[in-house]
Every structure is written in C-alpha cells, then in structure tokens.
C-alpha cells in the first residue's frame, strides 16, 4: 500500500481524535465543576483519564485486533515521553518565567510515582526477556500489581493535594448552574468517547500498516506516530489551561496522563491472549520507557530546584534538557526498532 495514502488515513484519524478529544476534555471539566470535584481530581484523575481515552482505544485495538504488543506498549510509553515533551511547548508559550518555577511542589509526588510505575513496567519487560515467567491464565500477574499501585498512588496524591489546599486555605470547586441539564453533558461525553474509540481503532490499523510498509518497526511507529496522535487531547487541554493561568492544571494533566497510561497497559494485558503482554514487548519499547523515566527525572529536578525561585530568564535550562532527551530517546527507539 502506498505510504502516502497510509499517512493520509493516519492523519484523518488523528484529526478526529483532536476534535473529539477537545470536546471530551471540555465536557469532563464541566462535569468536574458541576459535581463539585476538587482540583486534584480534575487534573490528575478526571482530565488525565478522559484525555487518555485515545491511548486506551489504541492500546486495546493494538492487542486484541492487530495483535501487536509493541504497537500498544510503544504507543503508551511513547505517549509518556510526548506528554513530557509538551512541557517544552508550554514553557515556550508561558510568559511568566520558567513554567516549573510557578508549579506546585506537590507535582513532585505524582512525578515520582510515575517514575516508580514506569520503572516497574521496564523491569518486567527485562525480566521476561531473560526468560522469566509470572502469569495466571495467560494474564501477567504484574498487571494486578500495576493496577493496585495506580489506585494507591492516586489516593495518596489526592490526599496530599487536599491537605495542601486546606493548609493554604483554598476552597474546593463549587457546583455551578448551567443551561444544559447534566444528563445532556453525559450524553455528549459518551458521543465524544465513542468517536475517539472508533478513531483509535482506525489509528491502530493504520499504524500497523505504516510499520510494515516502511520497515520502521512497531515500537518506533507506536512511540512516535501513535503517541503524538493520541496525545493531542492532552496538548489541547494543557495549553487551554495555561491560557487561563492554570499552571498547575496544565502540569497535573500531563503527569496524570502518564500515570493512567501505565494503568492502560494493565488493561491491554487482559485483551492480549498470547500470554503476558510485556513478555512480547521488545527492547525498543523499553527504551521509550527509559526515556520517559529520564525526562520525568528532569522535571522533578526542576521542580525541586526552581520552587519559589525567581529567574532573569524567561525559559528554564530544563526545557533544553527535556527536548534533548526526547529527540535522543526517539532516535534510540528508531535504531532498536529497526534492529529487532
């Protein structure tokens, strides 16, 4: 099949994800405000979950229908690196100095938890590559560990954020009135979600075709093309939050999406019937995970160092480090994906 035609079809699916993702994010934010959810749940749980719906659709389709674990794992781990690379864009757009100097120190907790979850996934990939075997009825027991760790982590982050806000005397979000009944908002949310699921299936099929037609490998196509396409909603939501001055909302959405992506890996394992999903993931996908760990480490360092500091420079040095790590990691994934 002509590569240009495949890219055109891929782009069409990405456009659907973009527009449906924008709508889904707006509806999710409206539901959060009108039901009185707090800031932590809005950024870390609600928005990050709804904006990660494309990754969920692509991941399940890649494992259940396409049968490509590298397309799923590469897409999710690559989405993590892409989300962190978006901090570079946010820092460029932000006019109030280095972005991470204006973010809450509480983001260190969610970033640190992200490192642990991604590290767990990478460790298990290496464990399986060395002949290890831990599964029950074809499902890796690590999926239960990942899911449990995610739930516990979200609980810790929420409790920490709540204590921090109470100490600062900040109020939780209040319910607001709106013209449309809440059930209409729920129906619109479901419609946008269905559009994203359909586009996710389409992207997975075209991504697999692109990997075969170009010889680039499923890991590289997943970590670059699928990751970028499915991360469009995160980009739109974070940029929108930045435009209204909600720096913490913008950052927490990206870090929360990275956490949820690891939860999606556990879900994908349930749909992969050839054994544990991570047992069939290549070193190239693991490299995408290592890159996201490196980039998260850069974010944590910047949060610790820049907290409360004024700078004469509008952009931080960490922006250059994040950009360099992203492009270097993408190149390594490309080389390893072609070699496998």
N, C-alpha and C positions, 0 to 999 in steps of 0.2 A: 504494500500500500504506500502511496506517495506520502513522504514525511510531511510535506507542507499541508496536505489535507488533514493528516492526523493532528498537527499543531493547530489547525483552524478549528477542528472539532473540540480539541482540548480547551482552546481559548473560549469557545462558546459555553462550555460547561463552567469555566472559571467566572465568566460574566454573570451567569445565573447564580452561582454561589455568592458573588459580590452583592448583587441587588437583594437577593433573599436574605443574605446574612445581615445586611444593613437593617432591613425591616425586622428581622428576628431580634436583633440587638435592641432596637427601639422598643419593641413590644415587651421584651424582657425587662428593660429598665422601667417601663411604665408599670408592669406588674409588681416589680420590686417596691416602687414608691407607693403605689396604691394599697399594697398589702402591709406596708409598714416595716419592711425588712431593713436591717441595719447596713451600714456602709461596707462592712467586711463581707457579708453575704452577697451584696450587689456586685462587688468587684471580683472577689476570689471565687465565689461559688456560682452565682446566677449568671452574670455576664460571661465569665470564662467558660461556663458549661454551654450556653446557647451559641457562643461564637465558635466553640469546638465541635459543634454538630457536624460540620463538613468532614472533619477528621474522623469522626465516628462512622459516618456513612461510607467514606472511602476505605477505612480500615476493615470494616465488616465485609464490604464488597470484595476487597482485595483477597481476603482469606477464604470467604465462603464461596464466591463465584469464580474469581480469577485464579485462585489457588496460588497466590504469590505472597508468601510471608515477608519477603524483603520489601515488596511494594508497600505493605502495611507498616512494618516496623520502620523502614526508611522514611516513609511519609510522616510518621508520628515523631520520631526522633529528629528528623529534619525540620519539622514544624516548630520544635522547641528552639532550634538554632535560629530559625527565621524570626520567631517571636522576639528573641533576644536582640537580633539584628535590628528589629524595629525600634529599639531604644535609641539607636543611632539616628534614625529619622526623626523621632520625637525630640531628641536633643537639638537637632538642627532647627526644627520648627519652633522650639520653645525660646522665648525672648527674655526669660527671667534669669539667665545664667545657666550653669550646668544643671541638667534636669535632675539627676540623682541627689544633688545637694538640697533640693526642695522636697524630696520624697521622705516619707516617714521611715524611721529606723525599724519599724515593725516589719517592713518588707524583707528584712534580713532573715526573719523566721521562715517566711514562705519560700524564699530563695534557697535557704539551707535545706529545707525539707525536699525541695525539688532536686537538689544535688544527691540527697540520700536515695530518692526513688529512682532517678536515672542511673545512679551508681549500682543499685540493686539489679536493675534490668541488664546493664552491661556485664555485671559479674555473672549473671545467669547465662548470658549468651556465651561467655568464655567457658563456663562450667560445662555446658552442653557440647561445645566444640572439642573439649578434651575428653569426651565420652561419658560424661555424667548423665544420670537418668533419674529424674524425680517427677513422676506423673501418676495420675489416677484416672482410668478410663479415657486415656488419650488427652487429658487436660493437665497441664503443668501445675503442680502444687504452688509454684511461685505466683500464679495468678491470684490465688487466695491471699497470699502474703502482700502482694501489691495493692489489692483492693482494700485489705484491712489497714495497711499503712496509710493509704489515701484518706480513708474515713477518719482515722485517728488524727491525721495531720490537719485536716480541715477543721476538726473540732478544736484542736489546740490553737490554730490561727484565729478562729472566731472568738474564742475565749480571751486570747491575748488582745485582740483588737477591741473587744468590748471593755476590758479593764482599762486599756489605754484611753479610750474615749471617755469613760466615766471619770478617770483621774483628771482629764483635761476639761471636764465639764461640758462635753459636747452631747447634743441630743441625737437620738436615733431618728431616722427618717419617719415622717408622719404621713398618714393616709391623706390623699388629696382627692378632690372631686374631679370628674372628667365627663365629657359629653357622652362618650360611648360606654355602654354597660361593660363590666369586666368580662362577661362571658363572650362578648364580641372580640375583645382583645385576645382571649384564649383561642378563639376560632382562627383569628388572623395569625396568631403564633403557630398554630398547628399547620396552617396552609403554607407558611414560610418554611416550616420544618420539613414538610413533605417535598417542597421544591428543592431543598438542599439535599435531601436523601436521594431524590432522582438524579440531581446533578452529580452527587458523589458517586453513584453507580456508573454514570457516564464517564466521569474523570478516571475512575479506576480502569475501566475497559480501554480508554484511550491511552492512559499511562502505560499499561501493559503492552499495547501495540507500539507505542513510541520506543519503549525499551528494546523490543525485538527488532524494530525497523532500523534503529540507529546503532544497536550494539553497545549502548551506553551502560546497560545493566539496570536491573530493577531498583537496586539500592540508590543509585545516583538519581534516576528519574523520580523516585519517591521522595528522596531527601531534598531535591531542588524544585522540580516542577510541581509535584503534588503538594509539597509543603507550602510553596508560595501561593498556590491556588486556594488551598483550604484555609490559609491564614489571612486571607483578605478581610473577613469579618473582624478579626482581632485588630487589624491595622485601622480599619474604618472607625471602630469603637474607641480605640485608644486616641486616635487623632481628634475625634469629636470631643472626647473628654478633656483633652489638652486645650482645645479651643475655648472651653468654658472655664479654664483654670483648674480643672480637677486632676492635678498631677498624680495624686495617689490612686485615683480610679484608673487612670491610664496605665500606670505601672502594675497595679494589682491584677488588672485584666490579663496582661501578658504573662505574669508569673503564675497566676491561677490557671491559665490555659495550659501551661507546661505541666502542671500537676495533673490536670484532668486527662491530658494526652497519655500519661502513664496508666491511668485507670482504663483508658480505651484499649490499651494493649492487653490488659487482663480480659476485657470483654471479647476482643478479637480471638483470644485463645479458645473461647467457648465455641466459636464458629469454625475453627480450624480442625478438621477431623483426621489429619495425618499424623497426629501426635502433638506434643507440646510445641507451641508456636515458636518460642525462642530457640528451640533445638534446630530449626531450619533457617535461622537468620544468619546472614553472612557477616564477616569481619567488617565489610564496608558500612553496614548499618550500625555496627558497634562503634565505628569511628564517628558517625554522626552523633551518637550518644556521648562520646568522649568530648567532642567539640562543644556540645551544649553544657557539659559539666565545666569546661574551661571558661566558657562565656558567662555562666552563672557565677563562677568564682570572681570574675572581673567585676560583675555587678555588685556582689557582696562587698568586695574590697572598696569600691567606690562609695557605697552606702555608708560604710564604717568611717572611711577617711573624710568624706565630704559632709557628713552630717553636721549641719549648723555652721558650716564654713562659708565665708564669702570668697569670691574669686574675681580677679580682674579680667578673666577670660570668659567669654560667653559659652564656650563649649569645654567639656572636660577631656582630659587625656584618655579617659576610659572609652570615649567614643572611638578613637583611633584603634585602641586595643580590641574592642568588640568587632569593628569592621575587619581588622587584620585576621582575627581568629575565625570569623565567619568564612572569609574567602579562602583561607588556608585549609580549614576543615573541609570545605566543599571540594577543593582540589584533591585532597587526600581521599575523600569518598569516591570521587571520579576515578582515580587511579586504581583503588582497591576494587571497585565495582567492575572495571574492565578486566582486571586480572582474575576475577572469580568466575 
